[in-house]
Amino acid sequence: MGWLEGDVALITGAGSGLGRALVDRFESEGARVVAFDRSPERVAAVEAAHQGTVVGVAGDVAVGEDNERAVAQALEAFGRLDTFIGNAGLFDYGARLADTPMETLDRGFDELIAVNVKGCLLGVKAALDALVAASGSVVLTASLSSRNAGVGGAIYTASKHAVVGLVEQLAFELAPEVRVNGVSPGFMRTDIRGPSALGLADRTLDSMPDLDQLARALLPLRFLPDPADYSGHYVQLASRANAAATTGVVVDCDGGFSVRGMPPLPGG
């Protein structure tokens, strides 16, 4: 028996990368899943891989009505909702403030924040009544950039700091009925896209051939994790039996990035 036997989870950004790994892991732990993604093709693929235990919803996490539709699908298909996972995201690929034109910065900020922050906020709002009824939980995807500068650019870093703020504020507001936590993954190979406004809609981390080498150079654990390597933290935080006393916590799983220390000094 899995840790989430009988539970129902709604996962955003569920069609690829970390989101798809979460769908697969939650289903293997006994949960039924609503897979919410902007791509109808990816939604169909996830449903086909998990017939009977996963239903898909194509929509935009930055639109309140689409979030409400995803929650309604969970209740219609499975009769309850135990966990909301706000995972959909965009990455700015390190876009620097000084190098980004004003108009591009303006539009890029609105586009990225709408997905990374507003998408979490609207998703929790849409799911709230169902989560209260189930004494459920929320898990939001933060980032290595929630604690560290220089991984993403200013827009992405600001968005992931904001996610940590959401975890803490919503944990305060929604207690004792709903637990709210986060996970801060580090490097991984995924097809996360960038904002169209920044000209990054077709760029992905998968397209970076030196990502494995970069991870080995920067991380004390010396390997590039797969998205599935992060999924266990979400399972534990969603599990009533294993995280009943845990709320307002963000789990850092960065391969040791935050404790890599100083490089050797010259002549040392």
Residue frames as qw, qx, qy, qz and C-alpha x, y, z in Angstrom:
[[0.000, 0.888, 0.460, 0.000, 0.00, 0.00, 0.00],
 [0.428, 0.447, -0.009, 0.785, 1.29, 3.45, -0.95],
 [0.218, -0.212, -0.423, 0.853, 1.54, 6.55, 1.21],
 [0.275, 0.161, -0.037, -0.947, -1.35, 8.23, -0.65],
 [0.036, -0.237, -0.952, -0.189, -3.77, 5.32, -0.96],
 [0.008, -0.689, -0.722, 0.071, -7.27, 6.64, -1.69],
 [0.113, -0.647, -0.090, 0.749, -6.21, 10.30, -1.97],
 [0.513, 0.719, 0.386, 0.267, -6.93, 12.61, -4.88],
 [0.387, -0.518, 0.117, 0.754, -4.38, 15.17, -6.06],
 [0.473, 0.857, 0.199, 0.042, -4.57, 18.01, -8.57],
 [0.614, -0.364, 0.277, 0.644, -1.18, 18.71, -10.16],
 [0.394, 0.890, 0.044, -0.225, -0.50, 21.72, -12.39],
 [0.194, 0.752, -0.596, -0.204, 2.13, 21.71, -15.10],
 [0.767, -0.198, 0.586, -0.171, 1.49, 17.98, -15.17],
 [0.841, 0.515, 0.021, -0.163, 2.26, 17.22, -18.79],
 [0.740, 0.491, -0.304, 0.345, 6.04, 17.12, -18.70],
 [0.223, 0.569, -0.501, 0.613, 9.16, 17.41, -16.58],
 [0.020, -0.121, 0.759, -0.639, 8.66, 17.53, -12.83],
 [0.608, 0.042, 0.180, -0.772, 4.87, 17.70, -13.15],
 [0.813, 0.173, -0.458, -0.316, 4.73, 14.49, -15.17],
 [0.413, 0.215, -0.809, 0.359, 7.08, 12.80, -12.70],
 [0.273, -0.090, 0.569, -0.771, 4.74, 13.84, -9.88],
 [0.777, 0.083, -0.114, -0.614, 1.72, 12.38, -11.65],
 [0.731, 0.211, -0.648, -0.032, 3.55, 9.08, -12.13],
 [0.238, 0.187, -0.771, 0.561, 4.79, 8.96, -8.52],
 [0.443, -0.071, 0.389, -0.804, 1.49, 9.97, -6.93],
 [0.827, 0.098, -0.275, -0.480, -0.36, 7.36, -8.96],
 [0.634, 0.207, -0.726, 0.164, 2.17, 4.73, -7.90],
 [0.043, 0.126, -0.693, 0.708, 1.56, 5.70, -4.25],
 [0.004, 0.424, 0.892, -0.154, -2.16, 4.97, -4.60],
 [0.158, 0.517, 0.221, -0.812, -3.50, 8.42, -5.45],
 [0.447, 0.633, 0.572, 0.270, -5.88, 9.35, -8.22],
 [0.324, -0.376, 0.114, 0.861, -4.77, 12.45, -10.06],
 [0.408, 0.862, 0.294, -0.060, -6.13, 15.36, -12.05],
 [0.593, -0.120, 0.285, 0.744, -3.37, 16.39, -14.47],
 [0.189, 0.928, 0.243, -0.211, -3.72, 20.09, -15.34],
 [0.512, -0.232, 0.398, 0.725, -1.54, 21.38, -18.19],
 [0.281, 0.638, -0.046, -0.716, -1.78, 24.01, -20.90],
 [0.213, 0.352, -0.754, -0.512, -1.07, 21.48, -23.67],
 [0.849, 0.062, 0.112, -0.513, -4.02, 19.28, -24.73],
 [0.764, 0.377, -0.523, -0.036, -1.59, 16.86, -26.35],
 [0.196, 0.354, -0.779, 0.478, 0.40, 16.36, -23.15],
 [0.567, -0.131, 0.442, -0.683, -2.81, 16.00, -21.13],
 [0.891, 0.195, -0.163, -0.376, -3.99, 13.27, -23.49],
 [0.595, 0.398, -0.675, 0.181, -0.65, 11.46, -23.19],
 [0.117, -0.297, 0.727, -0.608, -0.77, 11.48, -19.38],
 [0.746, 0.009, 0.249, -0.618, -4.34, 10.18, -19.38],
 [0.844, 0.312, -0.380, -0.213, -3.44, 7.41, -21.81],
 [0.392, 0.399, -0.756, 0.340, -0.55, 6.30, -19.61],
 [0.041, 0.001, 0.789, -0.613, -2.76, 6.03, -16.50],
 [0.427, -0.275, -0.537, -0.674, -6.20, 5.03, -17.69],
 [0.617, -0.513, -0.584, -0.127, -8.77, 5.07, -14.91],
 [0.597, -0.530, -0.337, 0.500, -6.57, 6.73, -12.28],
 [0.241, -0.348, 0.083, 0.902, -5.66, 10.01, -14.01],
 [0.342, 0.785, 0.505, 0.109, -7.96, 12.50, -15.70],
 [0.447, -0.021, 0.136, 0.884, -6.63, 15.49, -17.57],
 [0.115, 0.903, 0.353, -0.214, -7.64, 19.12, -17.88],
 [0.521, 0.271, 0.198, 0.785, -6.18, 21.47, -20.48],
 [0.116, -0.938, -0.305, -0.116, -6.11, 25.08, -19.37],
 [0.331, 0.600, -0.246, 0.685, -4.20, 28.11, -18.15],
 [0.533, -0.389, -0.594, 0.460, -3.25, 28.25, -14.47],
 [0.154, -0.090, -0.141, 0.974, -3.35, 32.06, -14.63],
 [0.402, -0.260, -0.376, -0.794, -7.09, 31.99, -15.39],
 [0.378, -0.161, 0.642, -0.647, -9.40, 31.55, -12.40],
 [0.818, 0.166, 0.039, -0.549, -12.12, 29.79, -14.36],
 [0.701, 0.363, -0.613, -0.048, -9.67, 27.17, -15.64],
 [0.074, 0.278, -0.817, 0.500, -8.57, 26.41, -12.08],
 [0.587, 0.009, 0.431, -0.686, -12.20, 26.08, -11.01],
 [0.826, 0.288, -0.283, -0.394, -12.81, 23.74, -13.92],
 [0.468, 0.355, -0.789, 0.180, -9.88, 21.53, -12.86],
 [0.205, -0.143, 0.741, -0.623, -11.21, 21.31, -9.31],
 [0.735, 0.155, 0.144, -0.644, -14.69, 20.52, -10.60],
 [0.725, 0.339, -0.569, -0.192, -13.19, 17.71, -12.68],
 [0.173, 0.269, -0.858, 0.401, -11.56, 16.24, -9.57],
 [0.435, 0.017, 0.580, -0.689, -14.85, 16.28, -7.68],
 [0.778, 0.283, -0.109, -0.551, -16.81, 14.88, -10.61],
 [0.670, 0.367, -0.641, -0.068, -14.34, 12.11, -11.42],
 [0.507, 0.113, -0.763, 0.385, -13.20, 11.13, -7.92],
 [0.513, -0.672, -0.508, -0.167, -15.57, 12.77, -5.43],
 [0.558, -0.782, -0.057, 0.273, -12.94, 14.63, -3.39],
 [0.517, 0.702, -0.249, 0.422, -9.68, 16.55, -3.46],
 [0.782, -0.540, -0.152, 0.271, -6.95, 15.95, -0.88],
 [0.532, -0.460, 0.200, 0.682, -3.92, 17.77, -2.30],
 [0.460, 0.884, 0.085, 0.005, -3.32, 20.71, -4.61],
 [0.683, -0.287, 0.260, 0.619, 0.17, 20.88, -6.11],
 [0.302, 0.935, 0.024, -0.182, 1.03, 24.20, -7.73],
 [0.726, -0.260, 0.438, 0.462, 3.86, 23.23, -10.02],
 [0.571, 0.693, 0.305, 0.316, 3.36, 25.00, -13.37],
 [0.362, -0.765, 0.090, 0.525, 6.15, 27.45, -14.07],
 [0.604, 0.760, -0.020, 0.239, 8.17, 29.52, -16.51],
 [0.703, -0.418, 0.077, 0.570, 11.93, 30.22, -16.33],
 [0.231, 0.953, -0.020, -0.196, 13.62, 33.43, -17.48],
 [0.878, 0.267, 0.009, 0.397, 16.95, 31.74, -18.33],
 [0.593, -0.366, -0.080, 0.712, 18.93, 34.29, -16.36],
 [0.262, 0.748, 0.301, 0.530, 17.64, 37.36, -18.22],
 [0.454, -0.235, -0.298, 0.806, 19.58, 40.26, -16.74],
 [0.024, 0.837, 0.407, -0.364, 17.93, 43.53, -15.79],
 [0.127, -0.673, 0.259, 0.681, 20.53, 45.73, -17.49],
 [0.137, -0.154, 0.777, 0.595, 20.28, 43.82, -20.77],
 [0.137, 0.506, 0.848, 0.084, 16.48, 43.66, -21.02],
 [0.018, -0.319, -0.243, -0.916, 14.62, 46.55, -22.74],
 [0.260, -0.002, 0.476, -0.840, 11.99, 48.27, -20.60],
 [0.705, 0.090, -0.141, -0.689, 8.96, 47.15, -22.61],
 [0.687, 0.138, -0.710, -0.070, 10.23, 43.57, -22.78],
 [0.170, 0.094, -0.772, 0.605, 10.89, 43.56, -19.04],
 [0.452, 0.002, 0.261, -0.853, 7.40, 44.90, -18.36],
 [0.802, 0.112, -0.278, -0.517, 5.63, 42.26, -20.46],
 [0.591, 0.210, -0.766, 0.139, 7.97, 39.46, -19.39],
 [0.072, -0.140, 0.694, -0.703, 7.35, 40.16, -15.73],
 [0.644, 0.041, 0.160, -0.747, 3.57, 40.03, -16.16],
 [0.796, 0.201, -0.478, -0.312, 3.74, 36.78, -18.13],
 [0.493, 0.199, -0.790, 0.306, 6.08, 34.93, -15.78],
 [0.159, -0.110, 0.618, -0.762, 4.54, 36.13, -12.52],
 [0.702, 0.011, -0.081, -0.708, 1.08, 35.21, -13.81],
 [0.829, 0.082, -0.541, -0.115, 2.13, 31.56, -14.09],
 [0.511, 0.183, -0.691, 0.477, 4.62, 31.16, -11.24],
 [0.004, -0.014, -0.579, 0.815, 2.80, 33.13, -8.55],
 [0.541, 0.062, 0.028, -0.838, -0.73, 33.99, -9.63],
 [0.672, 0.063, -0.663, -0.322, -1.22, 30.40, -10.85],
 [0.351, -0.050, -0.832, 0.427, -0.48, 29.09, -7.35],
 [0.173, 0.089, 0.422, -0.886, -2.72, 31.67, -5.69],
 [0.621, 0.095, -0.206, -0.750, -5.69, 31.05, -7.99],
 [0.598, 0.055, -0.790, -0.123, -5.23, 27.30, -7.79],
 [0.180, -0.095, -0.791, 0.577, -5.35, 27.27, -3.99],
 [0.358, 0.123, 0.210, -0.901, -8.36, 29.58, -4.05],
 [0.656, 0.090, -0.464, -0.588, -10.24, 27.32, -6.45],
 [0.608, 0.009, -0.792, 0.057, -9.38, 24.21, -4.45],
 [0.058, -0.336, 0.579, -0.741, -9.90, 25.65, -0.99],
 [0.719, -0.184, 0.152, -0.653, -13.44, 24.45, -0.18],
 [0.924, 0.107, -0.348, -0.120, -12.63, 20.92, -1.32],
 [0.497, 0.340, -0.630, 0.491, -9.36, 20.88, 0.62],
 [0.311, -0.338, 0.468, -0.755, -11.05, 22.10, 3.79],
 [0.863, -0.087, -0.040, -0.496, -13.69, 19.39, 3.43],
 [0.917, 0.149, -0.357, 0.098, -10.94, 16.74, 3.16],
 [0.564, -0.777, 0.234, 0.154, -8.58, 18.27, 5.75],
 [0.863, 0.405, 0.091, 0.289, -6.15, 18.29, 2.88],
 [0.543, -0.547, 0.201, 0.604, -2.88, 19.93, 1.91],
 [0.475, 0.878, -0.054, -0.033, -1.13, 22.22, -0.54],
 [0.702, -0.333, 0.312, 0.546, 2.38, 21.75, -1.91],
 [0.382, 0.912, -0.022, -0.147, 3.89, 24.54, -4.03],
 [0.845, 0.173, 0.075, 0.501, 6.99, 24.25, -6.19],
 [0.177, -0.930, 0.162, 0.279, 9.59, 26.79, -5.13],
 [0.757, 0.594, -0.153, 0.225, 13.14, 26.67, -6.46],
 [0.724, -0.099, -0.114, 0.673, 16.85, 26.82, -5.85],
 [0.194, 0.437, 0.107, 0.872, 16.27, 30.48, -6.78],
 [0.475, -0.766, -0.344, -0.265, 14.00, 30.93, -3.76],
 [0.684, -0.680, 0.000, 0.266, 17.15, 31.09, -1.60],
 [0.614, -0.282, 0.352, 0.648, 19.98, 31.83, -4.04],
 [0.319, 0.830, -0.076, -0.452, 20.76, 34.63, -6.48],
 [0.022, 0.625, -0.659, -0.418, 22.37, 34.06, -9.86],
 [0.423, 0.097, 0.894, 0.111, 20.59, 30.87, -10.94],
 [0.309, 0.710, 0.592, 0.223, 17.70, 32.61, -12.67],
 [0.203, 0.410, 0.078, 0.886, 17.30, 36.25, -13.59],
 [0.108, -0.068, 0.404, -0.906, 15.57, 38.96, -11.57],
 [0.636, -0.109, -0.194, -0.739, 12.03, 38.07, -12.66],
 [0.776, -0.076, -0.619, -0.090, 12.29, 34.34, -11.97],
 [0.392, 0.044, -0.665, 0.634, 14.14, 34.84, -8.70],
 [0.287, -0.116, 0.247, -0.918, 11.50, 37.31, -7.51],
 [0.730, -0.111, -0.356, -0.573, 8.73, 34.88, -8.46],
 [0.746, -0.077, -0.652, 0.116, 10.22, 32.00, -6.50],
 [0.133, 0.069, -0.557, 0.817, 10.86, 34.14, -3.44],
 [0.499, -0.126, -0.006, -0.858, 7.18, 35.03, -3.72],
 [0.756, -0.111, -0.594, -0.252, 6.23, 31.34, -3.71],
 [0.454, -0.053, -0.704, 0.544, 7.99, 30.93, -0.35],
 [0.166, -0.053, 0.286, -0.942, 6.00, 33.90, 0.91],
 [0.669, -0.118, -0.341, -0.650, 2.80, 32.26, -0.27],
 [0.659, -0.091, -0.737, 0.122, 3.66, 29.05, 1.54],
 [0.257, -0.061, -0.610, 0.747, 4.21, 30.88, 4.80],
 [0.319, -0.020, 0.111, -0.941, 1.20, 33.20, 4.54],
 [0.704, -0.089, -0.444, -0.547, -1.23, 30.51, 3.38],
 [0.542, -0.074, -0.788, 0.284, 0.02, 28.10, 6.05],
 [0.016, -0.073, -0.496, 0.865, -0.90, 30.77, 8.58],
 [0.464, 0.033, -0.085, -0.881, -4.27, 31.61, 7.00],
 [0.720, 0.010, -0.519, -0.460, -5.49, 28.08, 6.27],
 [0.295, 0.045, -0.875, 0.382, -4.52, 26.36, 9.51],
 [0.438, -0.361, 0.823, -0.035, -5.75, 24.20, 11.09],
 [0.824, 0.345, 0.300, -0.336, -7.86, 22.80, 8.25],
 [0.814, 0.565, -0.026, 0.127, -5.27, 22.76, 5.44],
 [0.648, -0.507, 0.278, 0.495, -1.50, 22.22, 5.63],
 [0.522, 0.852, -0.037, 0.022, 0.59, 24.30, 3.19],
 [0.647, -0.508, 0.396, 0.408, 4.20, 23.46, 2.33],
 [0.521, 0.793, -0.232, -0.214, 6.67, 23.78, -0.51],
 [0.874, -0.101, 0.300, 0.369, 9.53, 22.00, -2.23],
 [0.134, 0.895, -0.294, -0.308, 12.58, 23.80, -3.66],
 [0.929, 0.159, 0.234, 0.239, 14.12, 21.56, -6.33],
 [0.277, -0.657, 0.404, 0.573, 17.52, 22.23, -7.81],
 [0.231, 0.469, -0.614, -0.592, 18.92, 21.46, -11.23],
 [0.651, 0.174, 0.735, -0.076, 17.15, 18.95, -13.46],
 [0.046, -0.069, 0.669, 0.739, 16.71, 18.25, -17.14],
 [0.287, 0.580, 0.693, -0.319, 13.24, 19.41, -18.12],
 [0.291, 0.419, 0.511, 0.692, 11.46, 21.27, -20.89],
 [0.109, -0.771, -0.398, 0.485, 10.41, 24.27, -18.80],
 [0.417, 0.617, 0.333, 0.579, 9.85, 27.18, -21.17],
 [0.249, -0.236, -0.197, 0.918, 10.43, 30.91, -20.86],
 [0.271, 0.689, 0.384, -0.552, 8.07, 33.85, -21.36],
 [0.568, 0.587, 0.447, 0.364, 7.12, 34.62, -24.95],
 [0.019, 0.998, 0.057, 0.006, 7.67, 38.30, -24.14],
 [0.386, -0.745, 0.477, 0.260, 11.36, 37.56, -23.54],
 [0.581, 0.569, -0.503, -0.292, 11.64, 35.50, -26.73],
 [0.100, -0.392, 0.895, -0.189, 12.09, 32.31, -24.71],
 [0.801, 0.037, 0.177, -0.571, 8.93, 30.35, -25.53],
 [0.916, 0.293, -0.257, -0.098, 10.87, 27.64, -27.36],
 [0.265, 0.568, -0.695, 0.353, 13.93, 27.43, -25.14],
 [0.883, -0.403, -0.139, -0.198, 14.18, 24.52, -22.68],
 [0.445, -0.688, 0.573, -0.027, 16.70, 23.20, -20.19],
 [0.895, 0.113, 0.422, 0.091, 16.75, 20.05, -22.33],
 [0.628, 0.750, 0.022, 0.207, 18.44, 22.15, -25.02],
 [0.137, -0.882, 0.439, -0.107, 21.43, 22.95, -22.79],
 [0.873, 0.237, -0.422, 0.065, 24.04, 20.30, -23.67],
 [0.380, 0.382, -0.609, 0.582, 26.36, 21.23, -20.79],
 [0.592, -0.573, 0.029, -0.567, 23.73, 20.95, -18.03],
 [0.945, -0.230, -0.214, 0.093, 25.12, 17.62, -16.76],
 [0.638, 0.248, -0.268, 0.678, 28.64, 19.03, -16.65],
 [0.118, -0.592, 0.130, -0.786, 27.41, 22.19, -14.89],
 [0.781, -0.513, -0.079, -0.347, 25.61, 20.16, -12.22],
 [0.910, -0.096, -0.236, 0.327, 28.64, 17.99, -11.56],
 [0.440, 0.379, -0.222, 0.783, 30.80, 21.09, -11.21],
 [0.221, -0.526, 0.107, -0.814, 28.45, 23.03, -8.91],
 [0.785, -0.429, -0.075, -0.441, 26.78, 20.40, -6.76],
 [0.287, -0.544, 0.755, -0.228, 28.49, 18.54, -3.90],
 [0.802, 0.053, 0.553, -0.221, 26.46, 15.43, -4.83],
 [0.115, -0.462, 0.694, 0.540, 28.08, 15.60, -8.30],
 [0.209, 0.255, 0.880, 0.343, 25.14, 14.48, -10.45],
 [0.310, -0.037, -0.204, -0.928, 22.19, 15.96, -12.35],
 [0.369, 0.179, 0.811, -0.418, 18.97, 14.69, -10.75],
 [0.083, -0.327, -0.768, -0.545, 16.04, 13.50, -12.82],
 [0.408, -0.385, -0.055, -0.826, 12.65, 15.12, -12.11],
 [0.802, -0.319, -0.467, -0.194, 11.56, 11.88, -10.43],
 [0.564, 0.041, -0.562, 0.604, 14.36, 12.28, -7.87],
 [0.075, -0.189, 0.279, -0.939, 12.43, 15.19, -6.33],
 [0.539, -0.332, -0.485, -0.604, 9.01, 13.55, -6.22],
 [0.566, -0.270, -0.732, 0.267, 9.42, 11.86, -2.83],
 [0.115, -0.082, -0.382, 0.913, 9.39, 15.17, -0.99],
 [0.436, -0.114, -0.218, -0.865, 5.98, 16.00, -2.46],
 [0.660, -0.229, -0.690, -0.190, 4.64, 12.58, -1.52],
 [0.429, -0.200, -0.660, 0.583, 5.77, 12.95, 2.08],
 [0.065, 0.063, 0.214, -0.973, 4.31, 16.46, 2.44],
 [0.542, -0.125, -0.388, -0.735, 1.01, 15.33, 0.94],
 [0.584, -0.159, -0.796, 0.026, 0.83, 12.28, 3.21],
 [0.534, -0.687, -0.006, -0.492, -1.26, 12.72, 6.35],
 [0.926, -0.342, -0.118, 0.108, 0.54, 9.85, 8.04],
 [0.780, 0.020, -0.036, 0.625, 3.99, 11.24, 7.34],
 [0.251, 0.247, -0.025, 0.936, 3.57, 15.02, 7.58],
 [0.292, -0.722, -0.619, -0.105, 0.61, 15.56, 9.91],
 [0.418, -0.772, -0.198, 0.437, 2.52, 18.13, 12.00],
 [0.459, -0.149, 0.326, 0.813, 4.20, 19.90, 9.08],
 [0.283, 0.846, 0.424, 0.155, 2.99, 23.22, 7.67],
 [0.010, -0.991, 0.099, 0.090, 4.72, 26.40, 6.52],
 [0.618, -0.464, 0.522, 0.360, 7.86, 24.45, 5.57],
 [0.640, 0.702, -0.240, -0.199, 9.82, 24.62, 2.32],
 [0.874, -0.244, 0.359, 0.218, 12.04, 21.58, 1.75],
 [0.218, 0.810, -0.461, -0.290, 15.30, 22.42, 0.00],
 [0.877, -0.012, 0.453, 0.157, 16.58, 19.61, -2.22],
 [0.335, 0.905, -0.179, -0.191, 19.33, 21.31, -4.20],
 [0.890, 0.318, -0.209, 0.253, 22.01, 18.65, -4.48],
 [0.694, -0.427, -0.142, 0.562, 23.99, 20.45, -1.80],
 [0.367, 0.658, 0.152, 0.640, 24.24, 23.74, -3.72],
 [0.291, -0.884, -0.036, -0.364, 23.58, 25.82, -0.61],
 [0.701, -0.658, 0.259, 0.094, 26.44, 24.15, 1.31],
 [0.845, 0.443, -0.046, 0.296, 29.03, 23.98, -1.45],
 [0.608, -0.646, 0.033, 0.460, 31.24, 26.44, 0.44],
 [0.080, 0.887, -0.300, -0.343, 34.16, 28.48, -0.76],
 [0.870, 0.439, -0.177, 0.141, 36.41, 27.29, -3.58],
 [0.792, -0.286, -0.058, 0.536, 40.03, 26.64, -2.64],
 [0.034, -0.964, 0.079, 0.252, 41.98, 29.87, -2.20],
 [0.658, 0.665, -0.298, 0.191, 44.95, 30.53, -4.46],
 [0.260, 0.562, -0.656, 0.431, 48.03, 29.00, -2.89],
 [0.638, -0.401, 0.384, -0.533, 45.92, 27.18, -0.32]]
